[in-house]
Amino acid sequence: MRPPRIFATTSFRLASLYVALFAGSILVLGAVVFWTTHSVLDQQVHNRIKTDVSILQPVFRAGGLDALVAAVRDRDQASSALDYRVQNAAGKRLAGRLPSPGERRGWITLQARDVGIDKSNTDQEQVYARVVSLTGGALLVVGDDRDRVRHVDEAIREAFQWGLGVTLVLGIIGGLILSAEFLRRVDSIAQTAEAIIDGDLTRRVPERETADELDRLAHTFNRMLDRIALLMESMRQISSDIAHDLRTPLTRLRQDLESMRNSARSAAEYQSAIDAAVLETDALLDTFGALLRITQIESGTRRAGFDDIHLSALVATVTEAFTPSAEDAGQTIVVSLPVECCIRGDRELLTQMLANLLGNAIRHTPAGTRIEVRLETSDPQARLVVADNGPGVPATEHERILRRFYRLEHSRNTPGNGLGLSLAAAIAELHEAPIKVEDNHPGLRITIAFATTARV
């Protein structure tokens, strides 16, 4: 029969380990307290006997055996805490209640049953005594009942036994409670994972806002699920976009090829039709290439190529390259780069992002448009702004122009595939740089906020 799952949890094992360590600590502490207290009480008994012997010996030397007997009888009548025996050279007891020590001298132990006191508990009581030889063969025996020491020893043992028992019980109960809670939360994560495996990508692990390890794990797990759901939605969107937006050029290409086959009569006509088909095919390949780049960027695999980038220098290089194209279209590019700043990023992708933004502004604004590129810095951010004073975009379309294949009606006849701003948005997201589309009054303004790493 398999044991309950709760006993196999990590929390129960850790709780058991801590209980065992704590119980071991109690045992060690109990042993130290026991032996320390025992030694102190034994030393007190020893000192008490030694002190009384040192008092009675001068009495014997001053008054002889009769004086010693009188002093011992006085102590017995006063219910002294100590017990005594005075015997003559023949071994006859003259005073006191202690039994004869026989031939033993010095520090000895006498059984309490020999003492004749407290007969109800004589089996366990002992008397610690000192036997002193006196002049003429007499003996003085002074002893103390060790039962008090034994009672203290038993009290200490009992206290630590109770403490150990309570510790074990509370530790086991606490371990079971913690393990049950741990198991419940782990089961919640497992059930969420099972639901996701079954296709329910909307399920999330409940978070308790406690900031403990499991709550941080649940938060990270939910972020991962959000990312997966976003990628899945992106894949579905790509499939839908391909189905709707690439179907038209593919259909047009097929119709052109079929028309060429049916109507072309000369080599020149065939050549012209083939050239048109090649251009159409190149446009389709460019579209697929852009989609693949967006997918690669959104997967986050390009982060491995991140390095320190001088953003000001990169912006200056790209805008300089696009200035002739803008002038040919009758437009002006104005650059404002007040300071140098450094960010972490992929140089190639950042170059492509800015190129897409500038290309979009040049392509969709008329002659005479002023295109402004500026870099604004305020720790810990650097904001890249590309703005124009052209016709702009309706406010309701600001977020939509960042979608794949999305094109405004007046841009349908403009060359392009509707992926330039989508690619720029994907690159910005890869760099964890929020992108914002706003009205420039007039025109369009796109702002991307980067986190700076250094300023040079």
MOFENQUI-V959917 format. One record per residue. NEAR is the number of other C-alpha atoms within 10 Angstrom. Layout:
near
NEAR
NEAR
This chain:
near
3
4
7
8
10
20
15
12
18
13
20
24
16
13
20
19
14
14
21
15
12
16
19
13
13
17
16
12
12
19
15
12
16
18
12
12
16
17
13
12
18
15
12
13
21
17
12
16
22
16
11
13
19
10
11
18
16
12
18
18
13
11
12
14
22
11
15
22
24
15
15
22
18
12
16
17
8
9
10
12
11
18
22
24
23
27
20
16
13
8
14
13
18
17
18
20
17
23
18
19
19
8
6
12
14
11
16
14
16
19
17
23
18
16
21
12
13
10
12
8
11
15
10
12
20
20
22
22
27
22
23
17
14
18
12
9
11
17
22
25
26
25
28
22
21
19
16
13
18
16
11
15
18
13
13
18
16
12
13
19
15
12
16
20
13
13
17
17
13
13
21
16
14
16
24
20
15
17
23
18
14
18
19
13
18
15
12
16
20
13
15
20
19
13
15
15
10
9
10
12
16
11
16
21
21
14
15
12
9
9
12
10
9
16
17
15
15
22
19
13
16
19
13
12
19
16
14
14
14
13
15
13
12
15
13
12
14
17
12
12
16
17
11
11
17
16
12
12
14
14
11
13
19
13
12
16
18
12
12
17
12
9
11
16
10
8
9
10
13
16
13
13
18
15
12
15
17
13
12
16
15
12
16
16
12
14
20
15
12
19
19
12
16
20
18
13
20
20
15
14
11
16
14
9
11
14
13
15
19
18
25
20
14
16
22
15
12
16
20
13
12
15
17
14
16
23
14
10
16
14
20
20
22
15
16
14
17
11
13
15
22
20
21
19
24
19
17
10
21
20
17
16
21
22
19
18
20
23
16
15
26
26
15
15
20
15
15
14
20
21
23
19
23
19
22
15
20
9
10
11
17
23
19
22
20
23
27
26
20
21
15
20
18
12
12
8
13
17
11
15
19
22
18
23
23
20
19
14
8
8
13
12
9
12
10
16
19
23
21
25
21
22
26
24
23
25
26
21
16
20
23
14
19
15
20
15
20
17
17
16
12
13
20
23
23
18
18
21
21
23
19
20
15
15
12
7
